[in-house]
Amino acid sequence: YFQFVQQWPPTNCRVRKRPCSKPRPLQNFTIHGLWPSNYSNPTMPSKCTGSQFKKENVYPQLRSKLKISWPDVESGNDTRFWESEWNKHGRCSEQTLSQVKYFQRSHAMWRSHNVTEILRNASIVPHPTQTWTYSDIVSPIKAATKRTPLLRCKRDPTTNTELLHEVVF
């Protein structure tokens, strides 16, 4: 199976040791990755032997789409982020998805599982004082996608609160 992971850039940028590439990070969930997994070792295979990243498989047909759905919010080097994700995870999926299909499928899943829109429709939006429970967030996502996501949070060291970081399908 595959784990499709979307990240919330403001959390990613807030809990980092170094500032992100843009002073005000995107206010939309973006793709972190599409990771092949298996039930005996759900932490993803490693040391895969598939082909290395080829930029020409992404440029020009997918580049503009991926810059929106799968930007590198940390360094701003989108191509290097895509290369890293492909070489670490995508190569392990090459028997199922070619590099082009891997990125096409990821973008299509981001559009069909639009966490930002789902939560906005449920009136769950960034707020300085409002908080939500795990189930408050999972319920509308599950209703819209017919999938139960896993939520991953990170602790904000300045406020000592848990911030939503990733949604995993």
N, C-alpha and C positions, 0 to 999 in steps of 0.2 A: 504494500500500500504506500501511498505518498502522504506526507504531512505538508499541507499548504499553510504557510505562516505569514501573517500580516502583522506589521509593527506600527505602533503609534509614535511617530517621530518626536513629538514634544517630550515624551518620557525618555526615549533613547538619548536625546540631547541633554536633558536635565540631569540625568544620573551619571553622565560621562565625566571622566577626569579632564578631558579637553573639550573646548566648545565645538559645536557642529559647524559645518561649512557655511550655513546661512544663519544670520542672527535670529531670525524668527522662523522656526521649522514649519514644515507643511502641517496643515490642520486636517489631514486626511490619512487614513490608514494606507500604508504602502506595503508592497511585497517585501518580505525578508527572504523568503526562499520557498522552493518546492523540493522537499527532501524525501528520497526513497527510504523506506523503513521496512522492518519485518517484525513479526510478532515475537520471535525468540530474542531479538535484540532491537528494541524500538529506538535505540539511540543512533540509528543510521549506519549504514555500511561505510567503510573508509578504505583507502588504498585501492580505489577502483581503477580499472585499466581502460576505460573508454577514451575517446579522442579528446585532446586538449581543446580549449576554447578557440574558436575562430571568429574574429570580429566580423568578417564578411558574412557570417550567418545571421548576424543581428542588423548590420547596416545594409542598405538604408531602410529596408521595409519595416523593421520592428523598432528601430531606434526611437522614433518620436513617441510611439506608444509606451515603450518601457521607461522613457524619461519621466513620464507621468505616473505610471503604476509601480515602477521599480527603481526609484532614484537612490543614489547613495547620499543619505542625509548627513552622514558623518564627515566624509572628506570632500564630497561633491564630485568625485570621479566615478561617474556611473559605469563606464565601460570596465574599469578595474573591478568594481563590485560585481557586475555580471560575470566577469571572467572568474573571479574568486568563487562565486556560488556555483557556476557550472563545473569548475575543476574540482571542487570539494564534494558536490552533491549530484549535479547533473550527469557527470560521467558515469555514475553508478546506475543511472536510469536509462542508459543509451540503448539497451536491448528493447526497451519499451518506447522511448521517446528520443528522436534525433535531437540535436541541439536546437534546430529551428523549432521543432514541435514542442520542446521543453519550454522555450520562452513564449511561444504562441499560447500554449495551454496555461501557463502561469498568468499571462495577461487576461485571457478569457475567464479564468477562475476569479481573478481580482474583480472583473466587471460583474460576474454573476453572483459573487459573494461579497457585495460592496458593504463592508462593515460600517464605514462612515455613514452611508445613507441609511442603513438599517437602524443604527443607533439614533441618528438624527430624527428619523420618523417616530421613534419611541421617546422622543424628547430627552435623550441622553446625549448631552453635549458638554464640552469642557466648561467648568464653572468654578469660580474661586472658593466657594464654600459647600456647594452641593456634593454629596457623596452617594455612591450606589453600591449595593451588595453584588456579590458574584452572580446570584440568580437574577437580579435586576438586569444585568448585562447579557447573560446567557439566554434568557427567555425570548427576547425579540429576535436574536440571531437564529436561535433554533426554529422559531416560528417561520421566519423568512426563508431559511435555507434547508429546512428538514434535516439538519445536522446539529449535533451537540458539540459545540466548540470547547476546547480547553483554553482557559485564560491564564496568561502568565503575567505576573506583576513584578515590579521592582520597587524597592524602598528608596524614597527620596531622602537623602541624608540631611538636607536642610530642614525639612518639616517632619521627618520621621513618620511619613505616611506611605501607604502602598499606592502605587500608580499603575494603571493598566499599561502594559508594555506590548504584549502580543496576543493575538487570537489565532488559535491553531485548529485547522480542520483536518 
